[in-house]
């Protein structure tokens, strides 16, 4: 679980509540059932109208996705691809078929390696894998945009709730002493709309995009690695090629991860201490 998402949401909400109470407000004044119904009910209704039913049913999935850490890391992925490259160079491409159990739950890798084993042309494999990445990204974004839509609708629903409250207030001017509290209650709807959009809905969409960017990067690394395995490239060249996808900080993290997997062996980008496939053949 990605605790940063949960911590961020709780910290944001609690900060708003704490700041309000420190200014002299009371918690009870923040909870207005009618304002909640107008803002959140209206937002949910607008999202339902603007989103296809098949996509709506995937709301639990995309919510879990926002709170989940990516399944694969760059370091682990590169290590796996280098290991497959070693196997293919020593035993031939057909030997890769016996290694598919190691990533049986990874449909992308399974399909890619199977095409390599089947002798599919490299241009065809490249086209299929890149189309898969593109379609995956589009699909995930289309689901995540439910949160983006909610972030756009909720402030408007808050304004609608405030206007409705003010209409009610101005229609009952017989008690001037009640105007202040009534107007304050009316503006709670605006608070709900703006706060939910900027603390919950839009940040959730941004986190989904961040996780998706990492997933897409990992798939791009896998696609490049699969083609390199098919070409029988040297593992050192493969390593440098795949590390080119990463930022300097990501490279350092991948180096540490790969070093820990190899019992602490230092495998620098320049490859000085690193032992490539040829040393094991």
HELIX and SHEET records of a PDB file:
HELIX    1   1 UNK A    3  UNK A   22  1                                  20    
HELIX    2   2 UNK A   27  UNK A   30  1                                   4    
HELIX    3   3 UNK A   33  UNK A   36  1                                   4    
HELIX    4   4 UNK A   37  UNK A   41  3                                   5    
HELIX    5   5 UNK A   42  UNK A   50  1                                   9    
HELIX    6   6 UNK A   53  UNK A   56  1                                   4    
HELIX    7   7 UNK A   59  UNK A   66  1                                   8    
HELIX    8   8 UNK A   74  UNK A   91  1                                  18    
HELIX    9   9 UNK A   93  UNK A  103  5                                  11    
HELIX   10  10 UNK A  107  UNK A  117  1                                  11    
HELIX   11  11 UNK A  122  UNK A  170  1                                  49    
HELIX   12  12 UNK A  176  UNK A  178  5                                   3    
HELIX   13  13 UNK A  179  UNK A  196  1                                  18    
HELIX   14  14 UNK A  197  UNK A  201  3                                   5    
HELIX   15  15 UNK A  202  UNK A  231  1                                  30    
HELIX   16  16 UNK A  235  UNK A  243  1                                   9    
HELIX   17  17 UNK A  248  UNK A  261  1                                  14    
HELIX   18  18 UNK A  277  UNK A  280  5                                   4    
END                                                                             
